[in-house]
Amino acid sequence: MKSVECLAEYEKVLMTNVTSQNMFEDVLRWIHARHDDWMDDRIRIGLVGDTSSGKSTLINAILGKDILSSSVVPSSGVLVCCTKGPEESIVVHFVDGHSEVLKGKDYSKKKLQEYSDERYNRGNIKGVSSIELQTPNLNIGEDVILIDSPGLNAYGLAAHERITLDTLLPTIDICVYVTTVKVSSDANTLAVLNSVALYKCPIIIVQNKIDSINASPSGDKDKSQVAKDHVVRLRRIVDRSLIRDKKTVPIIQLSAIKALESKSGIDKKIKENNPSLSDSGFEHFIGMLKNQLDNYRPYIESVRLSSISQSIVSLSEEIGGSVNAMEIIESPIDDKDYDSMIAEIDSFIELSLKDVDNMMKSISLEIDSLIVNIKKMINRYLYGRRSTYFYCF
């Protein structure tokens, strides 16, 4: 895989010496995380949305079982990854490196909440790094990882939002943004869309809770007309966003709770006033998601190469800023009261800064060369192809 080869080359540049390793520690972590994800070679679909948007309920509907906590109480800030497996199991990975496997009667919402729910794992005091939920019921693709992220806008839990926007978004291949038909902040929606646009990954927007729509109070619009108004309002926000190909962004209305009730068999007990699976909008959503997957698979490598290029360009700009700051600091100190001591310290600082400056300029040149090589690699890879998901420099 070219993307993995590029990551190795990128890492080599930043591992020049101990100073550069320390200076670029965050970038190196990013490289290592991408390497692990991409070596796995599965498509990562991330669901993002407010704590009360119903994204966990939507995942439960996809899995056909009420397993993820869908209460208004936020998660503990731990990513839950759902994959297709031979049997139902929960694998809890901890920051100290060990893992616990939960099967049989322990494969339950209650057990999962002990590690993923803020009520039982406040501030992630249990030291959980991630949770993998395996089930044979994930029928959107053998090569898919479905990721439930910490909710956005949880009161007093800004760190959770950073986990989603800063940590999750750079790692996913497709984003499903779950919002609702209820009145929400247009500014918040726009901010999320712009964050997704930064990483150039395809996005599907879900307007959940259509079961809560009523006819207008004046009676001049029925439920379907009110529902269309919600789509129009959201489409306007998309048009104002930084997403490049705005017209290709699908907006799907559904009721995750009705889909879950139907898929889990609850509606067999309560048939009255309970729409079928098709009426919930869920099947349309799954069809759109599978279509995105089919269209996206051929371009996975090019999009991943693009994310590397984006990181390198950002780092190159950062290095230029750092060098300028160092040149300002390098101004000579002239104080008659401190003579020899200040002269000695000033000389030491000046020599040290020159060493660091030369190192940074050297790294900057190597990065410029790497960017050129990656551009050539991307263009070779995309020769004869056309993608709506990737835009070359």
NULOKE-863566 format. One line per 2 residues: number of its first residue (from 1); for each residue x, y, z of C-alpha. Coordinates in nm, 2 decimals. Layout:
NUM> X,Y,Z ~ ...
//
This chain:
1> 0.00,0.00,0.00 ~ 0.14,0.33,-0.11
3> -0.01,0.52,0.18 ~ 0.17,0.30,0.43
5> 0.50,0.34,0.24 ~ 0.45,0.72,0.25
7> 0.39,0.71,0.62 ~ 0.72,0.52,0.67
9> 0.90,0.79,0.47 ~ 0.73,1.07,0.66
11> 0.83,0.91,0.99 ~ 1.19,0.87,0.87
13> 1.21,1.25,0.80 ~ 1.08,1.34,1.15
15> 1.30,1.08,1.33 ~ 1.61,1.27,1.22
17> 1.73,1.32,1.58 ~ 1.60,1.33,1.94
19> 1.52,1.70,1.91 ~ 1.30,1.66,1.61
21> 1.14,1.35,1.76 ~ 1.04,1.55,2.07
23> 0.93,1.85,1.86 ~ 0.71,1.65,1.63
25> 0.58,1.40,1.90 ~ 0.21,1.47,1.81
27> 0.27,1.42,1.44 ~ 0.46,1.10,1.50
29> 0.16,0.97,1.71 ~ -0.07,1.06,1.42
31> 0.16,0.87,1.18 ~ 0.17,0.56,1.41
33> -0.21,0.56,1.46 ~ -0.27,0.59,1.08
35> -0.02,0.31,1.02 ~ -0.21,0.08,1.25
37> -0.55,0.17,1.10 ~ -0.44,0.15,0.74
39> -0.25,-0.18,0.78 ~ -0.58,-0.32,0.90
41> -0.71,-0.21,0.56 ~ -1.08,-0.17,0.65
43> -1.31,0.12,0.58 ~ -1.37,0.33,0.89
45> -1.72,0.48,0.91 ~ -1.75,0.73,1.19
47> -2.09,0.85,1.33 ~ -2.08,1.20,1.49
49> -2.35,1.41,1.64 ~ -2.48,1.57,1.96
51> -2.53,1.36,2.27 ~ -2.91,1.36,2.21
53> -2.90,1.31,1.83 ~ -2.97,0.94,1.85
55> -2.65,0.83,1.67 ~ -2.61,0.54,1.92
57> -2.97,0.43,1.86 ~ -2.89,0.44,1.48
59> -2.60,0.21,1.54 ~ -2.81,-0.02,1.75
61> -3.06,-0.03,1.46 ~ -2.78,-0.13,1.22
63> -2.67,-0.40,1.46 ~ -3.03,-0.51,1.52
65> -2.99,-0.51,1.89 ~ -3.02,-0.25,2.17
67> -2.66,-0.28,2.29 ~ -2.50,0.07,2.29
69> -2.62,0.32,2.55 ~ -2.87,0.56,2.39
71> -2.96,0.77,2.69 ~ -2.91,1.14,2.71
73> -2.62,1.07,2.95 ~ -2.29,1.12,2.75
75> -2.04,0.85,2.69 ~ -1.71,0.83,2.88
77> -1.51,0.97,2.59 ~ -1.42,0.62,2.47
79> -1.45,0.53,2.10 ~ -1.67,0.21,2.04
81> -1.58,0.03,1.72 ~ -1.83,-0.22,1.58
83> -1.70,-0.49,1.34 ~ -1.84,-0.81,1.19
85> -1.73,-1.12,1.37 ~ -1.83,-1.49,1.41
87> -2.00,-1.43,1.74 ~ -2.12,-1.16,1.97
89> -1.84,-1.02,2.19 ~ -1.72,-0.70,2.36
91> -1.34,-0.65,2.37 ~ -1.23,-0.38,2.61
93> -0.88,-0.24,2.55 ~ -0.71,-0.06,2.83
95> -0.44,0.21,2.82 ~ -0.20,-0.02,3.01
97> -0.21,-0.27,2.72 ~ -0.43,-0.55,2.85
99> -0.77,-0.64,2.72 ~ -1.09,-0.81,2.85
101> -1.33,-1.02,2.64 ~ -1.69,-1.02,2.73
103> -1.92,-1.29,2.58 ~ -2.24,-1.47,2.65
105> -2.45,-1.31,2.92 ~ -2.17,-1.04,2.95
107> -2.25,-0.92,2.60 ~ -2.51,-0.67,2.72
109> -2.58,-0.30,2.74 ~ -2.54,-0.30,3.12
111> -2.19,-0.45,3.09 ~ -2.09,-0.22,2.81
113> -2.21,0.08,3.01 ~ -1.96,0.00,3.29
115> -1.68,0.10,3.05 ~ -1.84,0.34,2.80
117> -2.09,0.54,3.00 ~ -2.00,0.86,3.19
119> -2.22,0.75,3.48 ~ -2.01,0.44,3.55
121> -1.67,0.54,3.41 ~ -1.65,0.91,3.49
123> -1.37,1.08,3.32 ~ -1.26,0.74,3.20
125> -1.12,0.66,3.55 ~ -1.10,0.29,3.44
127> -0.84,0.37,3.18 ~ -1.02,0.23,2.88
129> -0.84,0.31,2.55 ~ -1.11,0.17,2.31
131> -1.39,-0.08,2.29 ~ -1.45,-0.32,2.00
133> -1.80,-0.47,1.97 ~ -1.81,-0.77,1.74
135> -2.13,-0.92,1.60 ~ -2.24,-1.14,1.30
137> -2.53,-0.89,1.25 ~ -2.32,-0.61,1.09
139> -2.44,-0.65,0.73 ~ -2.30,-0.34,0.56
141> -1.97,-0.50,0.46 ~ -1.70,-0.74,0.58
143> -1.44,-0.47,0.55 ~ -1.62,-0.21,0.75
145> -1.56,-0.07,1.10 ~ -1.85,0.14,1.24
147> -1.74,0.39,1.51 ~ -1.96,0.55,1.77
149> -1.79,0.87,1.89 ~ -1.84,1.08,2.21
151> -2.13,1.31,2.17 ~ -2.08,1.68,2.08
153> -2.20,1.97,2.29 ~ -2.21,1.76,2.61
155> -2.23,2.01,2.90 ~ -1.90,2.03,3.09
157> -1.74,1.77,2.87 ~ -1.55,1.98,2.60
159> -1.28,1.71,2.59 ~ -1.53,1.47,2.44
161> -1.59,1.71,2.15 ~ -1.21,1.74,2.09
163> -1.19,1.36,2.08 ~ -1.45,1.35,1.81
165> -1.34,1.65,1.60 ~ -0.96,1.63,1.65
167> -0.90,1.26,1.70 ~ -1.17,1.07,1.52
169> -1.23,1.28,1.20 ~ -0.87,1.25,1.07
171> -0.89,0.87,1.10 ~ -1.22,0.79,0.93
173> -1.29,0.73,0.56 ~ -1.67,0.81,0.56
175> -1.85,1.04,0.80 ~ -2.22,1.00,0.90
177> -2.33,1.32,1.07 ~ -2.65,1.26,1.28
179> -2.86,1.56,1.36 ~ -3.23,1.58,1.43
181> -3.54,1.75,1.28 ~ -3.58,1.94,1.61
183> -3.46,2.31,1.63 ~ -3.09,2.32,1.68
185> -2.81,2.57,1.64 ~ -2.73,2.64,1.27
187> -2.39,2.77,1.38 ~ -2.30,2.44,1.56
189> -2.41,2.24,1.25 ~ -2.20,2.46,1.03
191> -1.90,2.42,1.25 ~ -1.92,2.04,1.24
193> -1.96,2.04,0.86 ~ -1.66,2.26,0.83
195> -1.45,2.03,1.05 ~ -1.55,1.73,0.83
197> -1.47,1.93,0.51 ~ -1.12,1.99,0.64
199> -1.04,1.62,0.61 ~ -1.22,1.58,0.27
201> -1.40,1.26,0.36 ~ -1.74,1.18,0.21
203> -2.03,1.27,0.44 ~ -2.39,1.14,0.48
205> -2.62,1.37,0.68 ~ -2.89,1.20,0.88
207> -3.19,1.40,1.01 ~ -3.31,1.17,1.29
209> -3.64,1.17,1.49 ~ -3.88,1.22,1.20
211> -4.14,1.04,1.41 ~ -4.15,1.36,1.62
213> -4.27,1.58,1.32 ~ -4.62,1.72,1.34
215> -4.82,1.93,1.10 ~ -4.77,2.30,1.14
217> -4.98,2.47,1.42 ~ -5.16,2.68,1.16
219> -5.26,2.37,0.97 ~ -5.13,2.50,0.63
221> -4.86,2.23,0.61 ~ -4.89,1.86,0.68
223> -4.61,1.64,0.82 ~ -4.45,1.57,0.49
225> -4.43,1.94,0.40 ~ -4.28,2.02,0.74
227> -4.03,1.74,0.69 ~ -3.93,1.90,0.36
229> -3.88,2.23,0.53 ~ -3.63,2.07,0.76
231> -3.43,1.94,0.47 ~ -3.43,2.28,0.30
233> -3.30,2.44,0.61 ~ -3.02,2.19,0.65
235> -2.94,2.21,0.28 ~ -2.89,2.59,0.32
237> -2.63,2.52,0.59 ~ -2.45,2.27,0.37
239> -2.44,2.53,0.10 ~ -2.27,2.78,0.34
241> -2.02,2.52,0.45 ~ -1.66,2.45,0.33
243> -1.76,2.12,0.18 ~ -1.64,2.13,-0.18
245> -1.90,1.92,-0.36 ~ -2.20,2.03,-0.18
247> -2.46,1.90,-0.42 ~ -2.34,1.54,-0.37
249> -2.40,1.55,0.01 ~ -2.71,1.33,0.08
251> -2.96,1.43,0.35 ~ -3.16,1.13,0.47
253> -3.45,1.16,0.72 ~ -3.53,0.86,0.94
255> -3.64,0.75,1.28 ~ -3.37,0.54,1.44
257> -3.59,0.44,1.73 ~ -3.86,0.31,1.50
259> -3.60,0.12,1.29 ~ -3.46,-0.03,1.61
261> -3.80,-0.13,1.73 ~ -3.88,-0.30,1.40
263> -3.54,-0.47,1.36 ~ -3.53,-0.60,1.72
265> -3.88,-0.74,1.70 ~ -4.04,-0.50,1.95
267> -4.30,-0.39,1.69 ~ -4.43,-0.75,1.68
269> -4.57,-0.69,2.02 ~ -4.70,-0.34,1.95
271> -4.83,-0.32,1.59 ~ -5.05,-0.02,1.64
273> -4.90,0.32,1.54 ~ -4.57,0.15,1.48
275> -4.44,0.21,1.12 ~ -4.26,-0.07,0.93
277> -3.89,-0.07,0.87 ~ -3.93,0.09,0.53
279> -4.15,0.37,0.67 ~ -3.88,0.46,0.92
281> -3.64,0.56,0.64 ~ -3.38,0.32,0.77
283> -3.36,0.10,0.45 ~ -3.30,0.42,0.24
285> -3.02,0.51,0.47 ~ -2.86,0.16,0.45
287> -2.89,0.17,0.07 ~ -2.72,0.51,0.05
289> -2.44,0.40,0.29 ~ -2.37,0.08,0.08
291> -2.37,0.29,-0.23 ~ -2.12,0.53,-0.08
293> -1.90,0.23,0.02 ~ -1.91,0.09,-0.33
295> -1.82,0.42,-0.48 ~ -1.55,0.49,-0.23
297> -1.36,0.16,-0.22 ~ -1.15,0.23,-0.54
299> -1.03,0.56,-0.40 ~ -0.94,0.47,-0.05
301> -0.57,0.49,-0.12 ~ -0.58,0.82,-0.29
303> -0.78,0.98,-0.01 ~ -0.53,0.85,0.25
305> -0.24,0.98,0.05 ~ -0.43,1.32,0.05
307> -0.45,1.31,0.43 ~ -0.07,1.26,0.45
309> -0.01,1.55,0.21 ~ -0.24,1.77,0.42
311> -0.05,1.68,0.73 ~ 0.28,1.75,0.57
313> 0.17,2.09,0.43 ~ 0.05,2.19,0.77
315> 0.37,2.08,0.93 ~ 0.58,2.27,0.67
317> 0.39,2.59,0.75 ~ 0.43,2.53,1.12
319> 0.81,2.49,1.07 ~ 0.83,2.81,0.88
321> 0.65,2.99,1.17 ~ 0.88,2.83,1.43
323> 1.19,2.94,1.25 ~ 1.07,3.30,1.22
325> 0.99,3.30,1.60 ~ 1.34,3.17,1.67
327> 1.50,3.44,1.46 ~ 1.32,3.70,1.67
329> 1.43,3.54,1.99 ~ 1.78,3.54,1.86
331> 1.82,3.92,1.90 ~ 2.14,3.99,2.10
333> 2.11,4.08,2.46 ~ 2.30,4.40,2.56
335> 2.29,4.49,2.92 ~ 2.60,4.67,3.07
337> 2.52,4.54,3.42 ~ 2.56,4.17,3.34
339> 2.86,4.18,3.11 ~ 3.04,3.84,3.11
341> 2.75,3.62,3.24 ~ 2.50,3.76,2.99
343> 2.75,3.74,2.71 ~ 2.82,3.37,2.79
345> 2.45,3.28,2.81 ~ 2.37,3.48,2.50
347> 2.64,3.31,2.31 ~ 2.51,2.97,2.42
349> 2.15,3.06,2.32 ~ 2.27,3.20,1.99
351> 2.46,2.88,1.89 ~ 2.18,2.66,2.01
353> 1.92,2.85,1.81 ~ 2.14,2.83,1.50
355> 2.17,2.46,1.54 ~ 1.79,2.42,1.58
357> 1.73,2.67,1.30 ~ 1.96,2.47,1.06
359> 1.79,2.15,1.16 ~ 1.45,2.29,1.10
361> 1.55,2.43,0.76 ~ 1.69,2.09,0.67
363> 1.38,1.91,0.77 ~ 1.17,2.17,0.59
365> 1.37,2.10,0.27 ~ 1.32,1.73,0.31
367> 0.94,1.78,0.37 ~ 0.92,2.00,0.05
369> 1.08,1.71,-0.14 ~ 0.85,1.46,0.02
371> 0.54,1.67,-0.07 ~ 0.66,1.68,-0.44
373> 0.71,1.30,-0.44 ~ 0.37,1.24,-0.28
375> 0.20,1.46,-0.54 ~ 0.37,1.27,-0.81
377> 0.26,0.94,-0.65 ~ -0.10,1.06,-0.62
379> -0.11,1.17,-0.97 ~ 0.03,0.84,-1.10
381> -0.23,0.66,-0.88 ~ -0.51,0.86,-1.01
383> -0.40,0.85,-1.38 ~ -0.71,0.76,-1.59
385> -0.94,0.77,-1.28 ~ -1.19,1.03,-1.18
387> -1.31,1.07,-0.82 ~ -1.57,1.29,-0.66
389> -1.40,1.23,-0.32 ~ -1.04,1.34,-0.39
391> -0.90,1.67,-0.52 ~ -0.54,1.68,-0.61
393> -0.33,1.99,-0.54
//
